[in-house]
Amino acid sequence: MDRIELGGSGVSITRVVFGAMATRDNSRERQRENLHAALEAGVTAIDTAPLYDFGVSERLVGEETAGRRDAVQILTKVGLRWDGNHGRVLFRGPGTDGVMRTVRCDSRPLAVRRDVEESLARLGTDVLDLVQVHRPDEDTPIADTMGELLRLRQEGKLRAIGVSNYSAEQVRLAQHALGEVRLASHQLHYSLLERSAERELGALAAQLGHRILAYSPLERGLLGGREPERAPRDLRDALATLRATAARCDISPAQAALAWLLAQPRVGGVIVGAGTPEQARDAAGAGAIALEPADLAALDRAFAGVRAPHRSRPGLARRALRKLRRVGTRARGLLR
């Protein structure tokens, strides 16, 4: 599988990244099976975060990568905490343990340092390959957050610094605060169906030199073959083009959607979760697929201006999120 360096950080990752955020139907054992399947298929980069099941994801990743730490790249995050009163509330909800928690954006230096130290302990490692600020904290100057991450980097506790869900102006401020250290990555929602950040943030990545890491690239399975309910005509037509392209190339629809995304300028990797080991292996295969220019153009035209149902129908995402919280999970696209 192809690899790519994140900015000028020296951290090189596989272009398909295993998303370790648990899905609703996955037991811990199934999560382990999915991770093993991805690793065996050649995926070495793993995306996790303290938020994912409130530390459980990081502990599971640490257990499953013990003994092969030098062969994997661990990508985690800071900036969301549930043990204080600082910052805006992102959401309230239970973990799999049933405990209700209030999650707030907290990127103060003391919180960032605590996040890193706790992640190191949960993951059972002495260095994190990439640390990204999970969401902006409007109550803390970006320079303060980046300054603490720089100190942690100098102490050898992390190798590269990135951001997630930042605006273009916030990305510029982060890079300015880092000085000569280049921002390694910007993790954001990006797919055939979600391209709102394509122009501005893509051009900014080209200017500053960091890489985009795309999350929710399959739109919760919609681009992987799942049939949408009451889909508008333009979406049905776009999905038909995706399936036809995949059939012509003898690949799965998910692989075609991921390969399109990996061909976009400045995209360094796609973060893909898996409900089964088969899905993990299928996603891994996308890292070796290069679509022909005509196929890339056809998909681009088919999906231009098309919106996913959960984006176009007001209130649906909010209702789905409430339902998921009741069973102790988080909706990937809404909480990342």
SULNOR-V65814 format. One record per backbone hydrogen bond with DSSP energy under -1.0 kcal/mol. NH is the residue of the N-H (numbers start at 1). CO is the residue of the C=O. Records with the same first field share a line. If there is no record, write none. Layout:
BEGIN
NH: CO + CO
END
This chain:
BEGIN
4: 13
6: 11
9: 6
13: 4
15: 2
17: 270
18: 45
19: 272
20: 47
26: 23
31: 27
32: 28
33: 29
34: 30
35: 31
36: 32
37: 33
38: 34
39: 35
40: 36
41: 37
42: 39
43: 38
46: 73
47: 18
48: 75
54: 51
55: 50
56: 53
57: 52
59: 55
60: 56
61: 57
62: 58
63: 59
64: 60
65: 61
68: 65
71: 68
72: 69
73: 44
75: 46
76: 130
78: 132
81: 104
90: 103
91: 103
93: 101
95: 99
98: 95
101: 93
103: 91
104: 81
105: 88
106: 79
112: 108
113: 109
114: 110
115: 111
116: 112
117: 113
118: 114
119: 115
120: 116
121: 117
122: 118
123: 119
125: 120
128: 157
130: 74
131: 160
132: 76
133: 162
134: 78
140: 137
145: 141
146: 142
147: 143
148: 144
149: 145
150: 146
151: 147
152: 148
153: 149
154: 150
155: 151
156: 153
157: 152
159: 128
162: 131
163: 185
164: 133
165: 187
171: 167
172: 168
173: 169
174: 170
175: 171
176: 172
177: 173
178: 174
179: 175
181: 178
184: 161
186: 211
187: 163
188: 213
190: 215
191: 194
198: 195
201: 197
203: 199
204: 200
205: 201
206: 202
207: 203
208: 204
209: 205
211: 184
212: 266
213: 186
214: 269
215: 188
219: 216
222: 219
223: 218
224: 221
226: 221
236: 232
237: 233
238: 234
239: 235
240: 236
241: 237
242: 238
243: 239
244: 240
245: 241
246: 242
247: 243
248: 244
249: 245
251: 246
256: 252
257: 253
258: 254
259: 255
260: 256
261: 257
262: 258
263: 259
264: 261
267: 264
268: 212
269: 212
270: 15
271: 214
272: 17
280: 276
281: 277
282: 278
283: 279
284: 280
285: 281
286: 283
287: 284
288: 285
289: 286
296: 292
297: 293
298: 294
299: 295
300: 296
301: 297
302: 298
303: 299
306: 303
311: 308
312: 308
313: 309
316: 313
319: 315
320: 316
321: 317
322: 318
323: 319
324: 320
325: 321
326: 322
328: 325
329: 324
335: 331
336: 332
END
